[in-house]
Amino acid sequence: MNSPERSGDTAKRKGRLVVVSAPSGAGKTTLVRALLAREPGVRFSTSYTTRPPRRGEVDGRDYFFVSPDTFEEMVSRGDFLENATVFGNRYGTSREQVARLTEAGFHVLLEIDWQGARQVRAAQPDCISVFILPPSIAELEKRLRGRSTDAESTIEKRLGEARDDLGHWNEFDYAVVNDRFDDALDELRSVLLGKGDRNRTDNPACRRLIEAVMA
Ligand code: 5GP
């Protein structure tokens, strides 16, 4: 994919919206970062959230961190392309940011949950939606436990939510199973480049792979 700054053709063409969703523990954030590093024509949509920043997170880079009042004002002004409550916090995608970047010719990547993905698909049916899955439920549990210092009850709750999230894979156009990182990254890039047919969720081979993950 060419950078719009370098290609006269691409600069005139509007970029596409690419929605990437996954349950926590599927490795979505690492994949998305690697993809952005390799594809100069793709930009990340920085969401707004009411959750407090985690250590190392930077306002305006990872998220725009806002108060619940500011967030609800933005909702009533219609500033969000989509918004949702996830784990008790509010998250939203800036309509203005997405419009500015796509009009400049960039493909814009939204890393959002399935509820937001549903809203974006309804508002912009020509978007590309991709669901990332872990290689198995057992691996998902291992990853969630491995990175958490939370109490057992919190981990159990997160696991339950991750299982519920997984159940939404069928709403997406494409699915990528993140077993081997490099393969998953290649598959995600192929989807972006319009060559991701084997990752289509209506492809029987892809469905069999997903059924194995869910078993
Ligand atoms: P975290 O707080 O761990 O960064 O993200 C928690 C969840 O919120 C993830 O599933 C992430 O994809 C989702 N999320 C992040 N930004 C947005 C957004 O703008 N809209 C929606 N609907 N979900 C988001």
Residues whose N, C-alpha, C, O or C-beta is under 5 A from the ligand:
A	BS01	5GP	A22 S47 Y48 N83 A84 V86 Y91 G92 T93 E111 I112 D113 G116
